[in-house]
Amino acid sequence: MPENNSSSIDIFSMLSENKAEKKKFQRKELLSSSGMKDLFKGGDICINKRTCWGLECKLCIKACPTNALFWQTGEVKIIKDLCVYCGACVLCCMVDDCIQIKRKREDGTTETFSKPKEVIKLDDKINSQKRVERIATLFPTVDGYCEKYGKF
């Protein structure tokens, strides 16, 4: 009977790690060929087939910068490995709550949206934070004012 060795190797976890690394590498290669960067740590996209007007419009397919959305057998399909969760499809979709995107930022915050209005508000919030950070780096004395009053 073999001894229970605490330094034993778990081959199943090694296989799953290798698979995840391989998938990450393939995604990076696919995106680099299209000239896109992976902006988010992770995410998910889904399309509500009951509300989608894909046959009439196909606007989301035209708006997708990575060609992750395509038309097949009467419906819009997704290649999730190509999606960068940018929200372009949601912005141009004429039906609210048809396309839902969940994305995770590098800092760990999760964003979920399914309406053009939500995408615009989210982008405005992100851009205003970037503007405040940029001004604080350019004018260090303004930084205390920003923290105290929250505006310029």
N, C-alpha and C positions, 0 to 999 in steps of 0.2 A: 504494500500500500504506500503510495507516494506521500511525502510530507506536504503539509499545507504551507506553501511558501508565500510570504506577504509581498515578495517582489515579483510575483508571477505576472505574465503579460496577458492582458485582455485583448485577444485578437479581434473581437467584434467591435470594440470601441476604436481600435486602430483602423479597421476597414471603413467605419462610418466617418472618421476624421479624414481619411484619404479621399473618400468620395466627396465630402464637403469641400475640401481643398481643390479637388479637380473641377468641381462645378463652379467654384469661385473663379478659378483660372480661366475656364471656358467663357464665363460671362464677361470677364475683363477683355478677353480677345474679341468677342463679338461686339462689344461696345466700342472698343478702340478702332475697329474697322469702319464703324459708322461715324467716328469722330466725336462721340459722346462720352462724358465722364459719368461715373457712378456717383451721384450726388448724395445719396442716402444710404444708411447702414443696411436697411432692409425695407420690405414692404409687401403689399399685396394689392391686387386690382381685381375687381369683379364687375361683370356686366349683368344687369337684371334683364334677362331675355324677354320677360313679359312686357316691359315698358319700352324696350329698344325699338327705334324706328329705322334701324340700319338699312333696310331695303330702300327707304325713301331718301335718306340723307347721306349716309356714310361719311359724315363730317369728321368724326373721331379718327377714322382711318386716314383721312387726308392730313389731319393735324399732328399725328404721332411722328415725332422726330426720328424715332428708331425703327419704325415699321413693325412695332410689336403688335399692332392691331391689323387684322386682315379679314377679308370676306371669304366665307366658305360655307357651302351648302345652306344658304339662306339665313345666315346669322354672322355677327361679328365674333371673331375668335381672337384669342390672346396668346402670344408667345411670352410667357412671364419672364423668361431669362433675358429678353430684350427690353423689357419695360424699365424705365428709370424713374417712374413715379413723379413725373414733372407736373402733371395736371393739365396738359394741353388738351387732352381728350375731354376732360370734364368741362373745361372752359368753353369749348365750342359745341358741346352737346345741347340739343334743343329741349331735352327732357330732363327735368330735375330728378335726382336720385336714381338715374339710370346706370351711371358708372360710379363706382365707389372705390376710392383709393385710401389705403392706410399705409403710412410711411413712417419710418423711424429715423430720426436725425442722429448724428454722431454723438450728441450730448445725451441721448437716451429718450428725448421727448418723442411722443407719438402723435402724429397728426392724422385726422380722418376727415375726409370731405367728399361730397357727392353733388355739390351745386356750384355753378360758376361764381356766385356771390361769395361763397366760403373760400374759394381759391384766391379771389381778389383780396379779401380781408386778410387771409393768412400771409400772402405775399407782401402786402402793405405793412403788416406787423413786422415781418422779417426784415424788410428793407429799411424801415424806420429804426430798428435796432442797429442795423449796420451803419446807418448814417450817424447815429449818436456815438457809436464806437469810433468811427472815423474822425469825427469832429473832436472827440476827446483825445485822440492821438495827435491831431494837428495843433490843438490849443489846450494844453494841459491845465491851464487855470480855469477853463470853462468846465472841467470835469466835476469839480466840487459843486458848481452851480447846478449842473445836470442832476447830480445825486440829491441835492437839497430840494430842488423845485421840479425836477422831472421834465423840464422843457427849456427851451432857449428864450 
